[in-house]
Amino acid sequence: MKTPKLAALTLLLLIQPALAQQQGAVARSSGGPTEVKWFPGHYLTLDSNQPREGWKVIAGKNHFVGGQRIYTWRQLEPQAGKYDFTAVEADLALLRQQNQRLILEIWDNSFDGHLQPVPDYLLTPAYQGGIARPTQSPRVVRTKRWVPAVMDRYLLLMEALGKRFDGDPSFAGLIHTETAMENKGAGFEDFNGVAFDAQMRRLVTASRKAFPHTPVILFGNYYPYRGPEGLAALAKQAQEVGVGWGGPDLMPGKKIWGYDIIRANAGRMPFGLSAQWDSFKGDSTVPQLLDLAKELKLNFVFWGNFNRSKNGGLSFAKDVLPVVEARGQSLVMSRPANLNPSK
């Protein structure tokens, strides 16, 4: 029978590896700088309606660090102030079993006319209706980010997520969906570009405070206030406060404002782009997509789990996965300047 002292020593030896792992990912010192978790690489994206078992295809792969998951604001906050993170917890549990990590992307917009991205309580006069539908894209739903009361609620969600997941070593990042915003259509009557910019700046700063130990990436592609100049000014603030940059489109040959920001800030902030449905149409090969990722010096690529091979496009399992594994990392692994502990 073990003595009490020996039993205590045995327990300490058992928990030390777990403590070391967590402290390595979230280093803290009394009153001193903090270190941000840093797990760059390739990730497999699943939409909220795709079973998490889809990530099993990347288990044990050399160049896939983990999974990215897209959830709507509505799914994470089904009622005002009542948050439901059970699905995120289950995602983390599966990926931990594979020794991999999770990056969460939150959609406060949606691109499917049948998908409501926000909680019902936002669809009221107190939040000026909460959403808008652009005339030129009737299937798109945009959250009224320019309304301070709406942003207040979104930032409360950030705080709740940060309290739960910022210290989790398997939680590798948080993404805010694209900055693109139309200004005409139902619900856009009260749109104001200056107000939109002010609220986006709030989002950038508050996200960093909510996640001091986790990379935060803003998908900045287009901007409704001062065009490319306004977007670049927002990116400058993101760089200064320790937030990263990216976008929903890894697409060779396209002129996207966000690409200019990435090229101008190499090594200064985290960068990640998604290879989504448009990337899988077959207009580009996987090597061409990887060449663009390398040229832009990306730290992260998020690959959609699509199969368009029947239509002459790409399949993740048959086309993307073997090429990424054969070609090697091809991404920038070094920690960007704005994630150094001094920031």
Secondary structure, 3 states (H helix, E strand, C coil): CCCHHHHHHHHHHHHHHHHHHHHHHCCCCCCCCCCCCCCCEEEEEECCCCCHHHHHHHCCCCCEEEEEEEEEHHHHCCECCECCCHHHHHHHHHHHHCCCEEEEEEECCECCCCCCCCCHHHCCHHHCCCEEEECCCCCCEEECCCCHHHHHHHHHHHHHHHHHHCCCCCEEEEEECCCCCCCCEECCCCCCHHHHHHHHHHHHHHHHHHCCCCCEEEECCCCCCCHHHHHHHHHHHHHHHCCEEEECCCCCCCCCHHHHHHHHCCCCCCEEEEECHHHHCCCCCHHHHHHHHHHCCCCEEEEECCECHHHCCCEHHHHHHHHHHHHCCCCCCCCCHHHCCCC
